[in-house]
Amino acid sequence: MDDWLAAIGVETFKSASFSLGVIGFEVSGCTDASTLAGKLPQTRDIGYLLLQGDALHYGAANT
């Protein structure tokens, strides 16, 4: 399901850009784009759609 939600986020980004999207259970307030500074965490309990330069990158949960 996370991959499906990420795909929706990627499509949405094409018409309404954003700097961070988080995907998972109870993600509200877990982090913000400025804290991540364009870098995906190595260990991820949730998925991230993170703007890096001009491109949106998806980092799936890996724990």
C-alpha positions, 0 to 999 in steps of 0.5 A: 500500500505504501508504494501505491500511496507514494505513486499518488504523491509523485503524480500530485507533485507534478501539479502541486510541488511540496518538499516532504511527504511521509507515508505510514502509520501515525506520521503526523509531526514525525519530521519536517523537510528542514530537519532532513535537509534533503537527506533520507534517513538510512533506517526508515520506519516510514516512507518519505517523498523528499525533494532533493534538488529539483527531483522528488525521491521516494525512500520506502520504509526499510525496518 
